[in-house]
């Protein structure tokens, strides 16, 4: 699967940095992330922050447009000043919606810059649409029954028990399992150094040892949570 090559690149990063990776924990839309980092790179050469006004007040001022706030947050994140980091940190407490997500990206970006300077070593920042925790990334999985219209209660119990046990053996954590008709979905945290295919394939095999009721194929993404129609389209496209 495509995730295997991506994971190989992550492992290389992990080796080169001695395991010192910074993973964005929050779930933030990928398009918003791209917009943030494009603007951050653009503003690097023009990182002049006027001190003629109260920066905190400007961020909370309703007359200050969202685009202006975004620009200011990017400049603050690029400045590598502790006081500017604190301004972003405080703003997050009251911010809502997209501007809050933007501020979270700004805070992470500012922290990486500060740490790079203080520790005198390059920091590696990894962000995905579903975020992560510690040195694990969050993934969304979906699987399917082989024949039945919907899961029986005993099959639900088997999937819940065997998947949780199998993921735990791979130092991974399942946050949520759901069942809808013939489909099941789960949200899980998997360490960067663990092969995704090994984790999920082993879990399916363990569950199938109690009745061989799950198909071997599955859907996995760390970009966003998918709805049922997306999952059904995926399996239908594969003729399953």
C-alpha positions, 0 to 999 in steps of 0.5 A: 500500500502507499502508506508503506513507502510513506512510513519508510520515509518517516522511519528514515526521519526518525533515524536521522533525528535520533527519534526527536520528532514533533507530531501535531496532536490536533485534527486539523484540515489538511488544506488549512495546514497547507495554507498556513505553511505556504503563508509562513514561508512567504512571510519569512522574509518580511517578518516585521511585527509592528509594536505600535499596537497591542498584539493581543488586543488585535487578535481579539478585535472583531474589527480585525479581519480573519485574514489579518489575524491569520497574517499576524499569527504567522508573523508571530510564529516566525519571530522566534520570540518567547513573548510572541509564543505566549501571545499565541498560546493565550489567544488559543484559549478563546479562539474558535473555528478555523482561526483556532486551528490556525492558531494551533498551527502557529503555536506549534510552528513557533515552538519548533522555531524556539526549540531549534534555536535553543537546542541548536539542532533542527527539529522535525515537525510531522502533521496529518489531517487526523493528528497524533499523540507522542510518537504515534500518528492517528489513522482511520480504518474501515473493514467489511464483512464477507457476506452478512448484511450486518454484524451479529452481536457475537461478531462485534464482540470478537472484532472489539476484543481481538482488534484491541488485543492485537493493536495493544501487542503492536504498542498501538491504541484503538480510540474508537470502534463503530459498526454500521451494517456490513462495515466497521470503522476504527480510529487508532494511534499507531507508532511511526516505527510500526508497519501499518499493514502488519498491525491491521492484517494481524488484527483481521487474522486474529478476528477471522480465527473465530469464523473467517467473517471479515474480508482481508482488504481494508481502507486506511487514511490519516487525512480525515475521517470518512463517512459511510458513503465514502467507505462504500464507494471504496469497496464498491470500486474494488468489486468487494 
